[in-house]
Amino acid sequence: MVCNARRANRFAGLVLIPKRLLATIRLADMPDEASQIDSWLKPHRAAWGVSTEAILLRLIDARRVDRGVYTAYREWQDQQRIEEE
């Protein structure tokens, strides 16, 4: 079942964030700090109606960023949730 969910999520990412949209993201502007990734991708999230996480996963699938960027972002996000509680 997990495999089917992953395939479905990947397909949705391809439909919602096709390569032509990914090409508009300036990787040279990618921040070093995970805490700044939301700000960096904010215009794209707003224009496309998708999450930062969805964009990062598509960038990984397209081999434009390393999975480490996503991992750092998720760790930062998890830390924010803990601090809010």
N, C-alpha and C positions, 0 to 999 in steps of 0.2 A: 504494500500500500504506500509506503514512504517513497518508493521509486516512482510510482504514478504521480504522487503529489509533487515531487521534484520536477518531473517532466511537465506537468501542468503549469507550475510556476515559471519554468524556463520558457515555455511557449508564450505565456502571458507577457513575460518580459520582452520577448522578441516582437510581439504585436504592439505593446504599449511604448516601447523604446527601441525603434528600429535603428539600424546602423547610421542612417542619415542624421538622426537626432544625436546619437552618441558623438558623431563627428563634430558637433558644435561645442562640445565641452573642451575647454582649454586645459589640458593636463599640466601645462607649464605653470598655471595658476593654482594648482592643487596645493593646499596648505600642508605644512609638516605636522601640525597639531590636529589630532582627531577632533578636538573640540571646535575646530573651525570648518569642518567639512560641510555641516548643514548650511552655513553661510555661503560657502563657495558654490554649493549646488542649488541654493534657494531660487534663483531665476528659472532654472530648468524644472525644478519641482513644481513651481507655480504654473509654468507654461504647459507642462505635460500632465499635471495632475497625478503624479506618482511620488513615492517616498524616496528619501535619500538612500535607504537600504536597497530599494529596487534599482536605482541608478547604479549604485556601487556593484551590485550583483551582475548587472548587464555589462559594466565595464570589465569585470573579472572574466565573464564569459567571452567577451570580445578580445581578451588578452591585452587590455589597455592599462590595467592596473593590477598590482599584486594582491593576492588574498589578504596579505598582512594589513593593507589599508582598511579593508572591511573588518578584520578582526579588531584592530585598534579602535575603529569607530564603534563597534558593538560593545567593547569593554568600556569605553568612555560613556556610552549611552546607559549601560547597566549601572555604572557608578552614579550617574545623575539620578536614576530612579531610587537607588539606595539612599542618597542624600536627601531626597524629597520626602522620604517616609519618616 
